[in-house]
């Protein structure tokens, strides 16, 4: 083998090795990414792309390999997924276009996002900010020790656990947040009551959910879409708790008033079973 052939072989080997490293550096499973994040106590960078998306290709080809970006992303667990093959993630993270970069904490709770293409400098700044604030969601532990009746921090804690899919741990925080007599954040108190009702439904505690929805619908009268969904969910809770006759007025209202056609159709379907 002459010197020129040896040189070419060396270059090809380096390129193949680099390609292999690039392929293994990005995980192809969010579950595996979260497992690694918990093990290594690092946040997750989830790159959601489409194969036909030119800006997605530029992000992978130009932005991630940039030295300052590569250095900062090494502090994250990197996951790259084809959004068209994972519609459940598109819905979960409300992805409206490509590319979308989602940042999660080590437990899988949402931190931040980037929508669309950004140059390397902007990506580096965002990575720095997200990594610096990666534990901000856990601030509620310290704040609730200081102010255990805070509607804001109880709501924040409830939302953190609910986003992790743990409705059982979320519900007590939501419950405390809406019961505060002098809330430090009245808006969060309303949201906490709504979320407490939804969490109770997730746990199939339909009787308890009905009680929450009763209070919600007595206290709040606007906006109309919130009331329509409040009545829809109360109707669902009544229906699933065996109180179908009581569910009828709420489901009839929902079938007329819900903004989503799919939800209106579902309300109508339940009415047909009463």
C-alpha positions in Angstrom: 0.0 0.0 0.0 1.5 3.3 -1.0 1.5 6.6 1.0 -1.4 8.1 -0.8 -3.6 5.0 -0.2 -2.6 5.0 3.4 -3.6 8.7 3.7 -7.0 8.1 2.1 -7.7 5.0 4.3 -6.8 7.1 7.4 -9.2 9.9 6.4 -12.0 7.4 5.7 -11.5 5.7 9.0 -11.6 9.0 10.8 -14.8 10.0 9.1 -16.4 6.7 9.8 -15.4 6.9 13.5 -16.7 10.4 13.7 -20.0 9.3 12.2 -20.3 6.5 14.6 -19.6 8.8 17.6 -22.3 11.3 16.3 -24.8 8.4 15.9 -24.1 7.1 19.4 -23.9 10.5 21.1 -27.6 11.2 20.4 -30.0 8.7 21.9 -33.0 7.6 19.9 -35.4 6.9 22.8 -36.8 9.4 25.3 -37.3 6.6 27.8 -33.6 5.8 27.5 -32.7 9.5 27.7 -34.7 9.9 30.9 -33.2 6.9 32.5 -29.7 8.3 31.7 -30.8 11.7 33.0 -31.8 10.3 36.3 -28.7 8.2 36.6 -26.3 11.1 35.7 -28.5 13.9 37.2 -28.4 15.9 34.0 -31.2 17.7 32.1 -32.4 16.4 28.7 -32.2 18.1 25.4 -34.9 16.6 23.1 -34.5 17.5 19.4 -37.7 16.9 17.5 -37.2 16.9 13.8 -38.7 15.8 10.5 -36.6 14.1 7.7 -37.8 16.6 5.1 -37.0 19.7 7.2 -34.1 21.7 5.9 -33.7 23.7 9.0 -33.5 20.5 11.1 -30.7 19.4 8.9 -28.9 22.7 9.3 -29.3 22.5 13.1 -27.7 19.1 13.1 -25.0 20.0 10.6 -24.1 23.5 11.5 -25.3 24.4 15.0 -24.8 21.3 17.3 -21.1 20.7 16.1 -20.2 24.4 16.8 -17.6 24.3 19.6 -19.5 26.4 22.1 -22.7 24.5 21.5 -21.0 21.1 21.6 -19.4 22.0 24.9 -22.7 23.1 26.5 -24.8 20.2 25.2 -22.3 17.8 26.7 -23.9 18.8 30.1 -27.2 17.5 28.8 -28.5 14.0 27.8 -29.1 14.4 24.1 -32.1 12.8 22.4 -33.1 13.2 18.8 -36.5 11.9 17.5 -38.5 12.0 14.3 -41.6 13.8 15.4 -43.7 12.2 12.6 -43.0 8.8 14.1 -43.9 10.0 17.6 -47.3 11.8 17.5 -47.8 11.3 21.2 -44.7 13.5 21.9 -46.0 16.0 19.4 -49.2 16.3 21.4 -47.6 16.1 24.8 -45.2 19.0 24.1 -47.6 20.8 21.8 -45.1 20.8 18.9 -46.4 23.0 16.0 -43.4 22.8 13.7 -39.9 21.6 13.0 -37.3 21.8 14.4 -38.4 22.0 18.0 -36.0 21.6 20.9 -37.6 20.6 24.3 -35.6 20.9 27.5 -36.6 18.6 30.5 -35.2 18.3 33.9 -33.6 15.1 35.2 -37.1 13.8 36.2 -38.7 14.5 32.9 -40.5 17.7 33.8 -40.7 20.5 31.2 -38.2 23.3 31.5 -38.2 25.3 28.3 -38.1 25.1 24.5 -36.8 26.5 21.3 -39.2 26.7 18.3 -37.6 26.8 14.9 -34.0 27.3 13.8 -31.5 29.3 15.8 -27.9 30.1 15.1 -25.1 28.7 17.2 -24.7 31.8 19.3 -28.4 31.9 20.3 -28.4 28.2 20.9 -25.4 28.5 23.2 -27.1 31.3 25.2 -30.2 29.2 25.6 -28.3 26.1 26.7 -26.4 28.2 29.3 -29.7 29.7 30.7 -31.5 26.3 30.8 -28.6 24.6 32.5 -28.3 27.4 35.1 -32.0 27.2 35.9 -32.4 23.4 35.6 -33.4 23.0 39.2 -35.7 26.0 39.5 -38.7 23.7 39.6 -37.4 22.2 42.9 -37.4 25.6 44.5 -40.9 24.9 45.7 -39.5 22.5 48.4 -37.6 25.3 50.0 -40.4 27.9 49.6 -43.1 25.6 51.0 -41.0 25.1 54.1 -41.1 28.9 54.6 -44.7 29.4 53.5 -46.6 26.1 53.6 -49.9 27.9 52.7 -48.7 29.7 49.6 -51.2 29.1 46.8 -48.5 29.9 44.2 -45.9 27.4 45.5 -48.4 24.6 46.3 -49.7 25.0 42.7 -46.2 24.9 41.4 -45.4 21.7 43.3 -48.7 20.2 42.1 -47.9 21.1 38.5 -44.4 19.7 38.7 -45.6 16.2 39.9 -48.6 16.3 37.5 -46.3 16.9 34.5 -44.3 13.8 35.7 -47.5 11.8 35.4 -47.9 11.4 39.2 -51.4 12.6 39.8 -51.5 11.0 43.2 -48.6 13.2 44.5 -49.9 16.3 42.6 -53.4 16.3 44.0 -52.7 17.2 47.6 -50.7 20.3 46.5 -53.5 21.4 44.1 -56.0 20.8 46.9 -54.1 23.0 49.4 -53.5 25.7 46.8 -57.2 26.3 46.1 -58.3 26.1 49.7 -56.1 29.0 50.9 -58.3 31.8 52.4 -55.9 34.6 51.5 -54.1 33.5 48.3 -50.8 35.1 47.3 -51.8 34.4 43.7 -55.6 34.3 43.0 -55.0 33.2 39.4 -53.1 30.1 40.6 -55.9 29.4 43.1 -58.3 29.1 40.2 -56.0 26.9 38.2 -55.3 24.7 41.2 -59.0 24.0 41.6 -59.3 23.1 38.0 -56.2 20.9 38.1 -57.3 19.2 41.3 -60.5 18.2 39.6 -58.7 16.8 36.6 -56.2 15.0 38.8 -59.0 13.4 40.7 -60.5 12.2 37.4 -57.2 10.7 36.4 -57.2 8.8 39.7 -60.8 7.7 39.0 -61.9 9.5 42.1 -65.0 10.7 40.3 -67.1 11.6 43.4 -64.3 13.8 44.6 -63.9 15.3 41.1 -67.6 16.2 41.0 -67.2 18.1 44.3 -64.3 20.1 42.8 -66.2 20.8 39.6 -69.2 22.0 41.7 -67.1 24.5 43.5 -65.3 25.6 40.3 -68.6 26.2 38.4 -70.1 28.1 41.4 -67.0 30.4 41.8 -66.1 31.1 38.2 -68.3 32.2 35.4 -65.8 33.1 32.6 -64.4 32.6 30.1 -67.1 30.6 28.4 -64.7 27.9 27.1 -63.5 27.2 30.7 -67.1 26.8 31.8 -67.9 24.6 28.9 -65.0 22.3 29.8 -65.8 22.5 33.5 -69.3 21.2 32.7 -68.1 18.6 30.3 -65.7 17.2 32.8 -68.3 17.3 35.6 -70.6 15.5 33.2 -67.9 12.9 32.6 -67.3 12.4 36.3 -71.0 12.0 37.0 -71.3 9.6 34.1 -68.4 7.4 35.3 -69.6 7.5 38.9 -73.0 6.0 37.8 -75.0 9.2 38.1 -75.9 9.3 34.5 -79.2 11.2 34.8 -77.4 14.0 36.6 -74.7 14.0 33.9 -77.2 14.8 31.1 -77.5 18.6 31.5 -73.8 19.1 31.6 -73.2 16.8 28.6 -75.9 18.5 26.6 -74.3 21.9 27.4 -70.9 20.5 26.4 -72.2 19.0 23.1 -73.4 22.5 22.2 -70.6 24.7 23.6 -67.2 23.0 23.5 -64.8 24.6 21.1 -63.4 21.2 19.9 -65.6 19.2 17.5 -64.0 16.0 18.7 -65.0 16.8 22.3 -68.5 17.8 21.2 -68.8 14.5 19.4 -67.6 12.6 22.5 -70.2 14.4 24.7 -72.9 13.5 22.1 -71.7 9.9 22.2 -72.0 9.7 26.0 -75.5 11.2 25.8 -76.5 8.4 23.5 -75.6 5.9 26.2 -77.8 7.6 28.9 
